[in-house]
Amino acid sequence: MDIATIIEITLRLFVAVVLGGILGMERTIVGRSAGLKTYSLVSLGSALFVMISLEMITPFSVFSGFNPIMMASQIIVGVGFLGAGTVIFQHSKVQGLTTAAGLWVSAGLGMASGFGLYTEALIAALLALLIFTVFWKLEDKILKNHGVDDDISNK
């Protein structure tokens, strides 16, 4: 393996960790159970599984009906299961949906990074951060204007 390949592998994994970490940092700041480490690991794992899928295309392309790129589609299912574990029903309210959705987005950031789609990953990370921060304040304001207990919003 040449140095350029090692640099590209490192870059893909590093970008996944950083972008997942950015989302996780915001979740840590607002006191959510899934934070910096969880988001970074989900993003890193997704990038790694995508990269494994890409590496397996050539050696396994001779086998009929075997498509290693399908491994990437299973990330979505696996992270959905992980996200379901963050959703709880407490006092007649569902909590954790935003965290679960954020983990799902973090997996997408990792997948994009793993495929080398850095621009897409960066734009998606910025948009997710916008949702976590600006939309949270907007949602809070809307709820207060309509007399809804701000405890109900799923931050």
PyMOL commands that set and color helices and strands:
alter all, ss='L'
color gray80, all
select helices_A, chain A and resi 3-29+36-60+70-84+97-114+118-145
alter helices_A, ss='H'
color red, helices_A
select strands_A, chain A and resi 88-90+93-95
alter strands_A, ss='S'
color yellow, strands_A
deselect
rebuild
show_as cartoon
